[in-house]
Amino acid sequence: MRINYTIRKQMKIRLLSLLIFVSFSYSSIAQKQNRIPSEKPKLIIGIVIDGMRYDYIYRYWDNFQENGFKKLINEGTFCKNAHYNYLFTQSNVGYATISTGAMPSSHGIIANKLYQRSKGKLISCTLDKQVHCIGSDCENGNMSPKNLLTSTLSDELNLSNNHKSKIISISINANDAILSGGHTANAAYWFDKKTGDWVTSSFYMDTLPNWVVDFNNKKIPDIYLNRQWNPALPVERYSDGNTQGKSKRIGFYKKSGFPYDLLKLKKKSKTYSVLKNTPFGNTYTKDFAIATILNENLGKDNYPDYLTVGFTSTGNISQSCGINSIELEDAYVRLDKEIAHFLSFVDENIGKNNALIFLTSNHGSAYGPQTLIDKKIPAGYFNSDRAMLLLRTYMNAVYGSGNWVKAYYNKSIYLNRNLIEDSQLSLKDVQTKVAQFLIQFSGVANVVTASTLENTDFSKGIFKKMQNSFNQERSGDVIINLEPAWIEKGDYVTQSNSPYNYDTHVPLIWYGWKIKRSTLNRKVLINDIAPTIANFLNISQPNACTGNVIYDITK
């Protein structure tokens, strides 16, 4: 009995020891797991290139060096079938969609300009008269993201860690910088054409940081504009042969063909605006992006920072010279070198494994209709001035003399709702009458009324894209979609503003932190970017986000 008692006692001691060990081990593992934060990139960088069609990657491939676009594609994941999914593929709309993961119908930036029904005028989509310019007495300083109706990826990042992340956005174009940064950005910087400086608005700060003042004092634009713009490569190496674009926009002052004397053009304009219409506008942007990373110490602590960089000069050159011009290809050859320099800097100062980079475009670009007409491909120009003149005449004949049409902008007709109500007419019936009239015009493919979009849920096709661009408060009463390859007549060679592949299909490349080397052929949408990064960061998606996480791009 004594032996059995001893054995039982030893067994109890061993069992108790085992239970204590297991309990302690489990507790230690749990505590250790709680102490280890989710692995996240230290710096997220969004690179957005204005007006970059998907096929530019292959069209210009032979003239790209190894460490720019090619490096991103060869060492990252290339989403080859990335699209926008709405009607009005304008510049600012693209930036808002990237940052929010939402459709224009929700984020509210339905076009570069918004029509204010109450005041009967067009305004910039970022106009805010409650703020002013910081850094100069610039004309484009009354701006903020207040017209952006939803949260952005950067807003959600700041909310997740009580503003411990730094959020900074940069673009020559003010609207692009503001919409990229969201509502809680530490700073959004843009270009002041009067001084050539980087400026911001009082929405973000009261004074420029000392390092920005020092950067501006270097007067770098004077260096870039004190030269001629000639092709970086021998002309015969360009894929589009000897076709030089015929510029019609102010930036080139109707000067067509190389060389462009930039100093002479600057003196003629009496501003620095010419810079944004040359490849050197992109160089200036890259210079400032590097200075921002260095001086703001981005990516140097345990909280992910977010930097967006918008390269806008390519879009300006595309509109001025056309997508098959040497000027545009030269701009991309030079941009490739800037991206190579930027990637090298990030790899050395942040580390490839610490930085998550995505590169995309805010929209594609269309061929100039005349180019297609000359090749016997259907295309054309829609004369909106003539169409509105005829529409007003028609409505006066049907309803009596009156100012029935308040405004036309961006293929949208804004009717005089007060007059319609006072005349005891049905708004829906008047909208339908206008649509039936406009569908008869050459080049018009579809016309849809606001009433139809409000009461019908389209699931696919062109009408779904039109609905994705429709915001009940801000959109017009009647919306037009043109035939493929048709654009509105204007002082440009071409433009982007359609639901067709040439405007919706853009590159999307992921590089750096945990990104595997691969090619993704399935279709993704550009509003998938925000939820994908939110998933990487383990934070909430933007509040009106409709995109899906792209899971198959990480190791």
MOVENKA-V176037 format. One line per field, one symbol per residue. ss: DSSP state (A for helix, B for strand, O for the rest). phi: phi as a letter, one per 20 degrees, with the letter a starting at -180 (. if undefined). psi: psi as a letter, one per 20 degrees, with the letter a starting at -180 (. if undefined). A space follows every 50 residues. Layout:
ss->???
phi->???
psi->???
This chain:
ss->OAAAAAAAAAAAAAAAAAAAAAAAAAAAAAAAAAAOOOOOOOBBBBBBBO OOBOOAAAAOAAAOOOOOAAAAAAAOBBBBBBBOOOOOOOAAAAAAAAAA OOOAAAAOOOOOBBBBOOOOBBBBOOBOOOOOBBOOOOOOOOBOOOOOOO OOAAAAAAAAOOOOOOBBBBBOOAAAAAAAAOOOOOBBBBBOOOOOOBBB BOOOOOOOOAAAAAAAAOOAAAAAAOOBBOOOOOAAAOOOOOOOOOOOOA AAOOOOOOOBBAAAAAAAAOOOAAAAAOOAAAAAAAAAAAAAAAAOOOOO OOOOBBBBBBBOAAAAAAAAAOOOOAAAAAAAAAAAAAAAAAAAAAAAAO OAAABBBBBBBOOOOOOOAAAAAAOOOOOBBBOAAAAAAAAAAAAAAAAO OOOOBBBBBOOBBBBOAAAAAAOOOOAAAAAAAAAAAAOOOOOBBBBBBA AAAAAOOOOOAAAAAAAAOOOOOOOOOBBBBBOOOBBBOOOOOOOOOOOO AAAABBBBBBBBOOBOOBBBOOOBBOOAAAAAAAAAAOOOOOOOOOOOOO OOOBO
phi->.ffffffffffffffffffffffffffffffffffefffcffbdcddcdf mefgffgefdgfeeefddgffgffdcddeecececbfeeegffffffffd mdeggdfneeafcdeeffdmbecffdfbfeccfdoaeffddebaefefec fdgfffffffclmeeeccccagefgffffffmedffacdbeeffdmeecb cffdaebfggffgffffflfgfffeeaeedgfcggfeffemdfefdfceg gdlmedofedefffffffembeffgfecffffffffgffffffffelfmd cedfdccdcdeeffffffffdnfddfgffffffffgffffffffffgfed ngfddddccbceaebdffgfgfgfdmdgardeeffffffffffffffedn frefdfacbllcddeeffffffeldegfffgffffffffeffneebccef ffffdcdfdamfffffffeedgedefeccdcefgmecffaebfbbcabee gfdeecfbcdbogleeeacdeffcdffefffffgffelcffgfdfdfdfe eecdf
psi->hhggggghghgggggggggggggggggggghghhhorppqqhpppooppp koqgihghhjghiqrhjdhhggghjapooilpqqlrgnmrghggghgghh jrqhhgiinirhqppohhikqqqqijpoiirrqpialqhlimqrjhioir rrghghgghhklkiqpopqpqhpggggghhhaijqhqpqrpohgijrpra rihhrhqqqhhgggghiilhhhghilrqorphrphiiqhkcjopqoqirh hiljpoqqqonhgghghhhjrjhhgijrhihhghggghgghggghilqkj ajpprpppoooihhgghghhiqikqhgghhhhghhghghggggggghhhh phiipopqpaqirbqqqphhghghjkpprrponhggghghgggghhhgir prmhohqpplkppornhgggghjlqpgghgghggghghiiqpipgqpqqh gghhjpnpiraghghhhhipphhirrhppqprqpjqrqpalqgrrplrjr hhhhorqopqqcojprorpoiqprqhjigghghhghilrqqqijpjrqpn hliq.
